Each structure stands twice: as C-alpha cells, then as structure tokens.
Amino acid sequence: MGYLSKVQLIERANHTRQFYLICPAPLAEALELEKGEPIEWIVQDRHTLIVKRPTKVSAKSRGGADAR
C-alpha cells in the first residue's frame, strides 16, 4: 500500500526556497520514526528516492517492542 503526499514549497524573502516532503503518520509509525531522528535521502534516479537511517538504530533506543 502506498501513501501519497504533496511537495510543499516555502519561498523566502531573500529568494531562497525550501521544499518540504511530508511523511504520513501511518508510514512514520510503521518505520518507528522519532522526532529529530536523522534520515538520509538518496536519489537513485529521477523517479526513485531512497530514504534510510544513516546508522543502525536499535529497537531499544527507538522505544520499540523489544525495549525492556
């Protein structure tokens, strides 16, 4: 099952632009993402964007089911 989201653009007064990609909550929960967690964006080609954790994060530090 896929999740659709739209790209948002913020245009600043100094002519800089920032693009935002929103991760839907069900997807973030399935990935056990946490606020402030670093992620790495990799462009495979112009149709494929890979998002991964730059370092292995244990379920314990994420508060997953294995945390005791």
C-alpha positions in Angstrom: 0.0 0.0 0.0 1.4 3.4 -0.9 0.9 6.8 0.8 0.5 9.9 -1.3 1.7 13.3 -0.1 2.3 16.6 -1.8 5.6 18.6 -2.0 5.3 21.9 -0.2 7.4 24.9 -1.2 8.3 27.8 1.1 9.7 30.9 -0.8 11.7 33.2 1.5 12.0 37.0 1.1 15.7 36.6 0.2 14.7 34.5 -2.8 15.7 31.2 -1.2 13.4 28.2 -1.5 12.8 25.3 0.8 10.9 22.2 -0.3 9.1 20.0 2.3 8.1 16.4 1.9 5.6 15.3 4.5 5.8 11.7 5.8 2.2 10.5 6.6 1.7 9.4 10.2 0.9 5.7 9.4 4.1 5.4 7.4 6.2 7.1 10.1 4.7 4.8 12.7 5.4 1.7 10.6 9.0 2.8 10.3 9.2 3.7 14.0 10.5 7.2 13.2 11.1 9.6 16.1 11.1 13.3 16.2 14.5 14.7 15.4 15.8 11.4 14.1 18.3 11.8 11.3 17.5 10.3 7.9 19.4 10.1 4.7 17.9 10.9 1.3 19.5 9.1 -1.7 18.5 9.9 -5.3 18.6 6.6 -7.2 17.2 8.2 -10.4 14.7 11.0 -11.1 11.8 8.6 -10.3 13.2 6.9 -7.2 14.1 8.5 -3.9 15.5 6.2 -1.2 15.2 7.2 2.5 17.3 5.4 5.1 18.7 5.7 8.5 22.4 6.7 8.3 23.2 4.5 11.3 21.7 1.4 12.7 19.2 2.4 15.4 18.2 -0.4 17.8 14.6 -1.0 18.7 15.6 -0.3 22.4 16.7 3.3 21.6 13.6 3.8 19.4 11.3 2.5 22.2 10.2 -0.4 20.1 8.6 -3.7 21.3 12.0 -5.2 22.2 12.8 -2.3 24.6 13.0 -3.5 28.2 
